[in-house]
Amino acid sequence: MKKVITYGTFDLIHHGHINILKRAKDLGDYLVVGLSSDEFNALKGKAAYHSFEERKMILEAIKYVDEVIPEHNWGQKVSDIKSNNIDLFVMGSDWEGKFDELKEHCDVVYLPRTEGISTSKIKTDLLNQQ
């Protein structure tokens, strides 16, 4: 069985999220999603609308996702890869080259982002409608 992992905050789920999850799952048999904890988001200076538990519940309802694990810090990816027997690490192309050091532990692929959509764009568009 080929196991794939990806990471993110996955707040305000949109079709771009679904696209990357589907494409990641298409590259293997089992998809693990590392979901940024509320505390980790705070360290990154990101604010999520939904709590970790709410975002986890939403991700677990998506048919492409087999398992959701918490992401507490930047440095845990190697231990996640090892403990989950991961074969392939997948991220969006906006992270191109930033995780190449993981290639000594598994294959690394950067997938193109879905054009015209992002959580930041949704937030901006909503503010501009007021």
Secondary structure, 3 states (H helix, E strand, C coil): CCEEEEEECCCCCCHHHHHHHHHHHHCCCEEEEEEECHHHHHHHCCCCCCCHHHHHHHHHCCCCCCEEEEECCHHHHHHHHHHCCCCEEEEEHHHCCCCHHHHHCCEEEEECCCCCCCHHHHHHHHHHCC
